[in-house]
């Protein structure tokens, strides 16, 4: 079982996700990497034992935080990716 790393900034905890191996840099050398859908990352963040307040995307470069309050809204959004049938 892999246990996700949680980043801390002051009293706030964030679940990190990265758009590529390059964005992880040396940080990624110490952890298992799992490629999955963003909705799965939201579930992992939400169910973490620490009180995660959001997901941070590309934490070590042009970081962007998605607060946990937006998770339900994001989950209900339609995908903009067209699926091949």
N, C-alpha and C positions, 0 to 999 in steps of 0.2 A: 504494500500500500504506500502511495506517496502522500506526504503531508505538505500542503502548500506553505510557502514562506509568507509571513505577514510583515509588512513594513510599518514602522511606527514613526510618527511625527508628533512630538509632544505627547498629549494624551490620546491622540487619534491613531487608529489602526487601519491599514489599507491592504487590500488584496491586489497584488501586482499582476498585470498581464502585459504581454509584449507583442508587438506586431511582427517581429522577426527575431531570428537569432542574433543578428547584428545589434538590435536595440538592447538585448540583454547584456552584451559585452561579457566581461570576465565574471560578472555576477552569475550568469547562466552556467558556468563551468562547475558549480558546486551543487546544482539541483537537477532533478529529473525534469525533463521537458515533456509536456503533453499538449498536443495541438487539438483544440476542441472549439466548439461553438461558444460565442459570448454568453449565451443563456446558461450554459453549464458553469461558466466562471461566476456568473451572478449567484447561482445556487450554492457553489462552494463558498463564496464570500458570505452569503447570508447564513449559512449553516456552520460557520467557523466558530470555534469555542471562544475566540476573542471577540469583543464587541466591534466588529469591522464597521466603519462608517462609510465605506465606499470602495470602489475599484480605481486604482491608478493605472493608467495606460502609459507605457514607455516611461517609467519612473525616473530614468537616468538621462533622459534627453528632453524632448519637448513633451513633458508630462501633461496629462489631462485627467482630472478626477471626475468620476461619475458617482454622485452621492447615492447612498442606499435608498433614499426616498424616491429616486427615479427608476428603480429596478422594475416595479410593477408596470409603470408606464412603458418602459422599453419592451418588456415581455409581451405587451398587448399590441405593439406596433406591427404593421404589415412589413414584410421584407421587401426591399427594393431590388433584390436579386431575382431575376427571372429563372425559373427552373425549367430544365429540358425534360420533355415527357418522352 
